[in-house]
Amino acid sequence: MNYDSKISRREWLKQVGRTGLAISAFSLFGERLLAAIQEADLRPVYGAREMKLFNSRFDAKGLPTTVLGRTGVIVPRMGLGLGSRFCAFAAKDHDGAVDMLNYALDNGFYYWDTAPIYSGRKDENSPEVFSEDVTGEVVKYRRNEIFLNSKVCTRNEKEVLKSVETTLKKLNTDHLDMMMVHGVENMEDFQRIRKNRIIEQMQELREQKVFKFFGFSGHGEADALKAMADLGLFDVLLMAMDPYRVSKSGSREKIMIATANHYDMGIMLMKSVRPHEGEPGVNMDDMIRLSLNTPGITGTMVGMDSIEIVNRNLQIMRTL
């Protein structure tokens, strides 16, 4: 498939979606393509000069930073999670949520994590507010300052291209810095991802420069997450800490930190507070510090829902 650099990536996605050529190509060649990439280790390799230019976009404002595994990207040790907590805030105070995004970026939180399914409501009778819609209002004007990650959540091979096209439109951009296969749950889910060629389609989008780095996220079973990592194709792992939905196939942290480090992947933890949020005697700040001090990881992704919470997390970062 030829890609004309004179058209936008978003328009290219539309053309692919209309023709259906990508789906038929993946159906015929997807397994062999994936096997060839694994065998030859054809992951993109970025030179020092390119990464220096790439990293020059970002300003951590003095916050502690680290390298996100084999990506070479310098990121703050805490990322801005734009999931359910942020969406609930945005549903109640849209302007306040936009102000919070700008404030967080102004103070060094430039690694942003969103997804098509992240949403919230003011109440049960109110319309859903989606993270990508609100995030896109700031991305529209400040795209170059943000290391931006979103995800593909579907397991339907016919929905991948449309999902990515919608994400780009909502986020007001024609490219992302990273995309992930979202929410790997168990071995059945892993097999569904493989059977429906979700990874192969995303690899094709990566080759067309729709996104630069490739990762996956998971809240589920350690054996499924390990199977994903063992494909050797991914740059970053976003993983729930052990107390959140305990894995029956072994400790997510113990198994996956070792596995991801073997492949030089960046490792971002999430759910550092849940499910202990609100429990008597639980200090949320201490839970976040504990996650940041987990041996072998890159950092932690923390949901934020007010400027006050941003300031609390800035204080944590400044006292590491």
ChimeraX attribute file (.defattr): number of C-alpha atoms within 10 A of each C-alpha:
attribute: neighborCount
match mode: 1-to-1
recipient: residues
	/A:1	9
	/A:2	6
	/A:3	11
	/A:4	10
	/A:5	9
	/A:6	7
	/A:7	9
	/A:8	14
	/A:9	22
	/A:10	19
	/A:11	12
	/A:12	20
	/A:13	19
	/A:14	15
	/A:15	12
	/A:16	16
	/A:17	18
	/A:18	10
	/A:19	10
	/A:20	13
	/A:21	13
	/A:22	19
	/A:23	21
	/A:24	11
	/A:25	12
	/A:26	20
	/A:27	15
	/A:28	11
	/A:29	12
	/A:30	24
	/A:31	15
	/A:32	12
	/A:33	15
	/A:34	19
	/A:35	12
	/A:36	12
	/A:37	15
	/A:38	15
	/A:39	11
	/A:40	8
	/A:41	11
	/A:42	11
	/A:43	16
	/A:44	11
	/A:45	10
	/A:46	13
	/A:47	9
	/A:48	10
	/A:49	8
	/A:50	11
	/A:51	14
	/A:52	14
	/A:53	10
	/A:54	16
	/A:55	15
	/A:56	12
	/A:57	13
	/A:58	21
	/A:59	19
	/A:60	18
	/A:61	13
	/A:62	11
	/A:63	20
	/A:64	15
	/A:65	17
	/A:66	15
	/A:67	15
	/A:68	23
	/A:69	21
	/A:70	17
	/A:71	21
	/A:72	19
	/A:73	20
	/A:74	21
	/A:75	24
	/A:76	26
	/A:77	23
	/A:78	28
	/A:79	23
	/A:80	23
	/A:81	20
	/A:82	25
	/A:83	23
	/A:84	20
	/A:85	17
	/A:86	25
	/A:87	28
	/A:88	23
	/A:89	20
	/A:90	26
	/A:91	23
	/A:92	16
	/A:93	14
	/A:94	15
	/A:95	13
	/A:96	16
	/A:97	23
	/A:98	17
	/A:99	15
	/A:100	21
	/A:101	27
	/A:102	18
	/A:103	16
	/A:104	22
	/A:105	22
	/A:106	14
	/A:107	16
	/A:108	23
	/A:109	28
	/A:110	26
	/A:111	23
	/A:112	21
	/A:113	24
	/A:114	24
	/A:115	21
	/A:116	21
	/A:117	16
	/A:118	18
	/A:119	23
	/A:120	23
	/A:121	18
	/A:122	16
	/A:123	11
	/A:124	8
	/A:125	7
	/A:126	11
	/A:127	12
	/A:128	16
	/A:129	20
	/A:130	25
	/A:131	26
	/A:132	27
	/A:133	17
	/A:134	22
	/A:135	24
	/A:136	20
	/A:137	15
	/A:138	18
	/A:139	21
	/A:140	13
	/A:141	11
	/A:142	12
	/A:143	17
	/A:144	14
	/A:145	19
	/A:146	20
	/A:147	22
	/A:148	21
	/A:149	20
	/A:150	24
	/A:151	23
	/A:152	23
	/A:153	20
	/A:154	17
	/A:155	19
	/A:156	13
	/A:157	19
	/A:158	17
	/A:159	14
	/A:160	22
	/A:161	22
	/A:162	14
	/A:163	16
	/A:164	24
	/A:165	20
	/A:166	16
	/A:167	25
	/A:168	20
	/A:169	16
	/A:170	20
	/A:171	24
	/A:172	19
	/A:173	17
	/A:174	16
	/A:175	24
	/A:176	22
	/A:177	17
	/A:178	22
	/A:179	27
	/A:180	24
	/A:181	23
	/A:182	21
	/A:183	20
	/A:184	22
	/A:185	18
	/A:186	21
	/A:187	18
	/A:188	11
	/A:189	15
	/A:190	17
	/A:191	14
	/A:192	15
	/A:193	20
	/A:194	17
	/A:195	16
	/A:196	18
	/A:197	23
	/A:198	24
	/A:199	25
	/A:200	22
	/A:201	20
	/A:202	21
	/A:203	22
	/A:204	16
	/A:205	20
	/A:206	19
	/A:207	14
	/A:208	19
	/A:209	15
	/A:210	26
	/A:211	22
	/A:212	17
	/A:213	22
	/A:214	23
	/A:215	23
	/A:216	23
	/A:217	23
	/A:218	22
	/A:219	23
	/A:220	24
	/A:221	20
	/A:222	27
	/A:223	21
	/A:224	21
	/A:225	27
	/A:226	18
	/A:227	15
	/A:228	24
	/A:229	22
	/A:230	15
	/A:231	14
	/A:232	18
	/A:233	20
	/A:234	24
	/A:235	24
	/A:236	27
	/A:237	28
	/A:238	22
	/A:239	26
	/A:240	24
	/A:241	24
	/A:242	20
	/A:243	16
	/A:244	16
	/A:245	14
	/A:246	16
	/A:247	19
	/A:248	12
	/A:249	13
	/A:250	14
	/A:251	17
	/A:252	26
	/A:253	21
	/A:254	12
	/A:255	15
	/A:256	20
	/A:257	23
	/A:258	15
	/A:259	17
	/A:260	24
	/A:261	15
	/A:262	12
	/A:263	18
	/A:264	17
	/A:265	24
	/A:266	26
	/A:267	23
	/A:268	26
	/A:269	27
	/A:270	25
	/A:271	23
	/A:272	26
	/A:273	22
	/A:274	16
	/A:275	12
	/A:276	16
	/A:277	13
	/A:278	11
	/A:279	10
	/A:280	7
	/A:281	7
	/A:282	12
	/A:283	13
	/A:284	16
	/A:285	14
	/A:286	13
	/A:287	17
	/A:288	22
	/A:289	17
	/A:290	12
	/A:291	20
	/A:292	23
	/A:293	14
	/A:294	14
	/A:295	9
	/A:296	15
	/A:297	23
	/A:298	24
	/A:299	25
	/A:300	28
	/A:301	25
	/A:302	24
	/A:303	22
	/A:304	26
	/A:305	22
	/A:306	21
	/A:307	17
	/A:308	11
	/A:309	14
	/A:310	21
	/A:311	15
	/A:312	14
	/A:313	21
	/A:314	17
	/A:315	13
	/A:316	17
	/A:317	19
	/A:318	11
	/A:319	10
	/A:320	11
